[in-house]
Amino acid sequence: MPFLSTPVALAILLLAAPLFGFGFAGERCIRAVARLPLAVRLTLPATLAIPYLIVALAAHTFQARWLVLYLLIPIAIAALLSLAARLDPEQRAHWLDFLVLIALGLAVDLRWLQPAWPARLGVLGKLTLLDAGLYGFLAIRRLTGIGFDLRLRLRDLRIGLREFAFYAPIAIALGLAIGFLHLHACVAHPRLVAPAWIFTFFAVALPEEIFFRGWMQNLIERRLGRTAALFVTACIFGLAHFNKRAAHFNWKYVLLAAIAGIFYGRAWRTDRRIGASAITHATVDTLWGALLR
């Protein structure tokens, strides 16, 4: 199925709507959801199954079990976080919050739902789960301090690039020493660096920073404090890369990613803004892809 076919484009637009809605008009979205009856609030995210239905019918890969999963998973997330909101109104971080995080993290990292999608379209499944998490944590749980705001500021850029400047010498020296990085003499396609950075920001850095910093580090801080949360989240972030670009445990990737997680976490917690850490993250990944991979 062509990646830019009409059904795929429509699915992308539908899945991007919650991301940009919360990113540019978060408070208005949250207030609008709060005015709905409880039953509607909890079942509304079932509409996130529509993109799967559109793509699967067009590609002739529809299976009822996948539709049921994409209907029930967003509802389950909303229900669990609604219960967490009632049991933990002070937002000290309830075990139900972490249960949702574990389920989302494993589903993405181990690609549990990827077989539902045609080849090369598994990213739509990840975006579906991201939307379900955003809806649950922002509109239902109303978790504070996430810092998801796509109205980026110049200060976000300064903080993001500052943390990149701190991390880059460490990563380059260590990466070259252990053979994980390999320096290229020049960039193959310099004109593609800027588009690659923008793509990486939205497709890779932003979703991962929402999950690891806006949700995970934010919640762990409430239990363990700022410093411990920074290092614990960085270690988990590193371990989440154990199976990337290798068929075995990729300890080199884990190590470099864990160290990177410290600087991404520092960027986020400076003003508690995901935009800043996503800038650091996107710049690291783009530089790695252009010069060092």
Secondary structure, 3 states (H helix, E strand, C coil): CCCCCHHHHHHHHHHHHHHHHHHHHHHHHHHHHHCCCHHHHHHHHHHHHHHHHHHHHHHCCCCHHHHHHHHHHHHHHHHHHHHHHHHCCCCCCCHHHHHHHHHHHHHHHCCCCHHHCCCCCHHHHHHHHHHHHHHHHHHHCCCCCCCCCCCCCHHHHHHHHHHHHHHHHHHHHHHHHHCCCCCCCCCCCHHHHHHHHHHHHHHHHHHHHHHHHHHHHHHHHHHHCHHHHHHHHHHHHHHCCCCCCCCCCCHHHHHHHHHHHHHHHHHHHHHCCHHHHHHHHHHHHHHHHHHHC
